[in-house]
Amino acid sequence: MLILRLLVVLVAIGGVASYFAYLFTGRAGYLRLAKNLARFTLVAVLVFLGLLLLERVLMPVF
């Protein structure tokens, strides 16, 4: 789970950095990269939340 959390944070930071690079340079490639990273971040967050939910459901209550 720690690796997945780290992956989500790093991809989100990369997306923000790409967006700022687009703002400073105006090159469309950075905006396209930011959109792709945003999509990947959304998928990674959904997987992470799904795993948390699955853990809560399957874990016995003590």
C-alpha positions in Angstrom: 0.0 0.0 0.0 2.9 2.4 0.7 4.2 1.9 -2.8 0.8 2.7 -4.3 0.5 5.8 -2.2 3.9 6.9 -3.2 3.1 6.2 -6.9 -0.1 8.3 -6.7 1.7 11.3 -5.1 4.6 11.2 -7.5 2.3 11.0 -10.6 0.2 13.9 -9.2 3.3 16.0 -8.7 4.5 15.1 -12.2 1.1 16.2 -13.6 1.3 19.6 -11.8 4.9 20.1 -12.9 3.9 19.4 -16.5 1.1 21.9 -16.3 3.4 24.5 -15.0 5.9 23.7 -17.7 3.1 24.3 -20.2 2.2 27.6 -18.7 5.8 28.8 -18.8 6.7 27.5 -22.3 3.4 27.2 -24.2 4.4 23.9 -25.7 1.3 21.7 -26.2 3.3 18.5 -25.4 3.5 19.5 -21.8 -0.3 20.0 -21.6 -0.9 16.6 -23.3 1.5 15.0 -20.8 -0.4 16.7 -17.9 -3.7 15.4 -19.2 -2.4 11.9 -19.5 -0.9 12.0 -16.0 -4.1 13.3 -14.6 -6.0 10.4 -16.1 -3.4 7.9 -14.7 -3.6 9.6 -11.3 -7.4 9.2 -11.3 -7.1 5.5 -12.2 -4.4 5.0 -9.5 -6.6 6.8 -6.9 -9.6 4.6 -7.8 -7.5 1.5 -7.5 -6.1 2.6 -4.2 -9.6 3.4 -2.8 -10.9 0.1 -4.1 -8.2 -1.8 -2.3 -8.9 0.1 0.9 -12.6 -0.8 0.6 -11.8 -4.4 -0.1 -9.5 -4.5 2.9 -12.2 -3.1 5.1 -14.8 -5.6 3.8 -12.6 -8.7 4.0 -10.8 -7.9 7.2 -12.5 -9.6 10.2 -13.7 -7.2 12.9 -12.0 -7.6 16.3 
